[in-house]
Amino acid sequence: MRLIVEDLSCVRGGRRVFEGAGFEIEAGAFAALRGPNGSGKSTLLRAMCGLVGVEDGDVRLGDASLRSGRDALQEQILYAGHLDAVKPQMTVSENLDFWRRFYSGRETTTDVLKTFSLDQIADAPAAYCSAGQKRRLGLARLAVVNRPIWLLDEPTVSLDVANVAVFADLIARHCAEGGIALVATHVDLGRAPDLEIRMEPFQSSEKTSGEADPFLAEGAFS
């Protein structure tokens, strides 16, 4: 299994966010997506899983790709963005069980709740959770959904040091089982990434003044 991003370009709202994105991630690899805020990291991850359109290029995993077999590609990807995907009116355990059933994942969530220190509040409405608890609940779904490709956007926001370590261990186990994790993060997860992908502010080659248009400065690859 190899995840291939090939000459990917994206335009949103009439602005070019990035162009020429290309890299390959082997099975079992942890890849870190780096770059300053506003450099297009979030857009890249969303484009890779088909949540935003691309202008050129492709994303391929075996016979599936964005251009052909898009549904088959999406069925291999679990995306976690800035929002925690937590339904406040449901309890903590109900939220996690929803994701397990929705994705036909593992049969039990009890051990996962304990791993993320959520077992003591399992029956509490998620609306009462702190920001850190909601983040842990959102990430806990990674452990109950069986998908090989993880695309994660700043997953450690609101986590304390202890729970960053729990998350890092989850990444390590996923990769050890042959999965792929592409993580946009500024945080040291306690292990060197197998691949580091760097994004820099995009500057249009069409500018004649030599100055970057601030409304176009959203991302490019180096």
C-alpha positions, 0 to 999 in steps of 0.5 A: 500500500502506498499513498501517492499525491501527484502534482496536486493544485487547488484554487478556492474562492478564486485564489490559488492555495497551492500547486504542484503538491507531490509526495508518496507515503509508504505503508507503516509510515508516519508523515508530518505536514509542516508549515506556518499558519495559513500555508494551506495545510488544512486545505491540502488534507481536505483536498486529499480526501475529496472534501474540497475540489482540486484544479489539477493532479490526483491522489491515488491508493492502489486502483482508487483515486480522486479522478477515478474510484473516488468513493473507493479512496474515501472508504480507506480514509479517516479524516479528523479536522479542527472540529471534534465531531462530537454531538453535545446532546449524546453521552460520551459513550454514545458518541464513540459508539455512533462512530463505531457503528457508522464505520462498522468498526471494532466491537467494543469501546470500553477499552478505548474510553479508558485509554483516553481517560474518558471512562469516568464520564462515559455516561455524561452528556458531551455538552458538559465536556471540557475542550480537552475532553471533547478533543480526546473524544474526537480522537478516540474514534481513530481507535474504533474505526478500521481505516488504513489512512489517517489524515489529521489536522492539528490533532493535539490542540487542547491536549495536555502533555500526558494525552499527547503521549497517548495520541502519539502511542495510538499513531505508533500502533496504527503505523506498526499495523501497516497504516499510514498517518499524515499529521499536520502539527507543530508539536513534537510527538516523541518520534521523528517522522518517516517523512516531513512535508513542508508547505510555504506561502504561495506566491503567484508567478503572475505578479510583476511587482515582485511582491506577493499578493496577500490574498493569494498567500495561502500555500505552496510546496517546497 
